[in-house]
Amino acid sequence: ADVAVRLGHTLFVHGAVDAKTMQFVPDDETAFCLPEEPQPGHFVPDVDDWTSALNSLLRRGLAAHAANPTWNAARTRRGGEVLLALQNRDAVSGRSIVSNCYCDGGVIDTAAAAA
C-alpha cells in the first residue's frame, strides 16, 4: 500500500494536493488531536522524494501500530497515531493529502481550487 504514487506525469493520492499539502510530510510523532498550533513536519521539494517520504511514513506508522496497537498507560498515545492524524485535516492543520479535497459539500471554497 502507498499514500502517494507518481506514474509518469500523474500524481495519485486519496484526497487532493494543494498549496498547503504539497511537499509536506508530518513528523512521526504527530498526534491525533486538535492542535492549538500546527504540529511538526518537514517539506520535501522533489516530487519523487516527497512521495517516497510519505510512503515511508506510512510503513513506519503501520510498524509502530503493530508494535503498540493499544493506548499507553496514560491513554494519551498509541502506536501509529501519525496515520490517524494523516487522514484528519484538523490534526495536521489542513495539510492532509488523504482527506484534503477541492470542495466540501459540493462548494469549492478557495480561489486556488476554483482556478
C-alpha positions as semicolon CSV with decimal commas, in nm:
position;residue;x (nm);y (nm);z (nm)
1;A;0,000;0,000;0,000
2;D;0,109;0,356;-0,067
3;V;-0,012;0,702;0,033
4;A;0,102;0,864;-0,291
5;V;0,213;0,731;-0,630
6;R;0,350;0,911;-0,935
7;L;0,309;0,741;-1,271
8;G;0,469;0,947;-1,545
9;H;0,333;1,299;-1,513
10;T;0,037;1,199;-1,295
11;L;0,032;1,201;-0,914
12;F;-0,225;0,982;-0,742
13;V;-0,337;1,048;-0,382
14;H;-0,656;0,960;-0,196
15;G;-0,756;1,322;-0,140
16;A;-0,600;1,621;-0,313
17;V;-0,275;1,811;-0,337
18;D;-0,287;2,188;-0,294
19;A;-0,054;2,466;-0,179
20;K;-0,085;2,357;0,188
21;T;-0,031;1,986;0,133
22;M;0,227;1,990;-0,145
23;Q;0,570;1,872;-0,028
24;F;0,461;1,834;0,338
25;V;0,543;1,522;0,543
26;P;0,421;1,506;0,905
27;D;0,662;1,415;1,183
28;D;0,642;1,052;1,303
29;E;0,527;1,174;1,646
30;T;0,231;1,371;1,510
31;A;-0,063;1,325;1,747
32;F;-0,422;1,256;1,651
33;C;-0,567;1,566;1,815
34;L;-0,697;1,915;1,752
35;P;-0,372;2,107;1,799
36;E;-0,356;2,469;1,910
37;E;-0,077;2,527;1,656
38;P;0,050;2,322;1,360
39;Q;0,231;2,004;1,454
40;P;0,587;1,946;1,328
41;G;0,675;1,813;0,989
42;H;0,908;1,890;0,703
43;F;0,889;1,977;0,336
44;V;1,043;1,769;0,058
45;P;1,072;1,970;-0,266
46;D;1,127;1,686;-0,517
47;V;0,800;1,505;-0,603
48;D;0,960;1,159;-0,616
49;D;1,141;1,213;-0,285
50;W;0,818;1,352;-0,136
51;T;0,607;1,052;-0,238
52;S;0,881;0,822;-0,110
53;A;0,888;1,008;0,224
54;L;0,509;0,984;0,257
55;N;0,512;0,613;0,177
56;S;0,796;0,556;0,425
57;L;0,590;0,740;0,686
58;L;0,303;0,502;0,614
59;R;0,524;0,195;0,662
60;R;0,677;0,331;0,985
61;G;0,328;0,415;1,113
62;L;0,198;0,066;1,036
63;A;0,501;-0,089;1,208
64;A;0,451;0,137;1,512
65;H;0,084;0,035;1,529
66;A;0,172;-0,335;1,503
67;A;0,421;-0,292;1,790
68;N;0,184;-0,086;2,011
69;P;-0,178;-0,118;1,892
70;T;-0,335;-0,011;2,221
71;W;-0,325;0,307;2,426
72;N;-0,033;0,369;2,661
73;A;-0,097;0,354;3,038
74;A;-0,189;0,725;3,046
75;R;-0,424;0,677;2,746
76;T;-0,253;0,963;2,566
77;R;-0,071;0,792;2,275
78;R;-0,071;0,470;2,075
79;G;0,143;0,322;1,801
80;G;0,089;0,454;1,451
81;E;-0,104;0,756;1,570
82;V;0,054;0,962;1,292
83;L;-0,160;0,765;1,044
84;L;-0,477;0,867;1,224
85;A;-0,355;1,226;1,210
86;L;-0,257;1,197;0,842
87;Q;-0,616;1,125;0,743
88;N;-0,759;1,409;0,952
89;R;-0,733;1,765;0,818
90;D;-0,768;1,920;1,164
91;A;-0,488;1,715;1,319
92;V;-0,241;1,825;1,052
93;S;-0,371;2,181;1,012
94;G;-0,520;2,124;0,668
95;R;-0,208;1,953;0,531
96;S;-0,354;1,606;0,457
97;I;-0,330;1,456;0,109
98;V;-0,555;1,174;0,232
99;S;-0,861;1,374;0,338
100;N;-0,797;1,702;0,159
101;C;-1,039;1,789;-0,120
102;Y;-1,104;2,072;-0,360
103;C;-1,460;2,110;-0,243
104;D;-1,665;2,045;0,069
105;G;-2,033;1,980;0,036
106;G;-2,012;2,048;-0,335
107;V;-1,883;2,404;-0,286
108;I;-1,532;2,499;-0,393
109;D;-1,417;2,727;-0,114
110;T;-1,073;2,851;-0,214
111;A;-0,960;3,068;-0,503
112;A;-0,672;2,828;-0,577
113;A;-0,910;2,530;-0,606
114;A;-1,153;2,724;-0,824
115;A;-0,884;2,828;-1,073
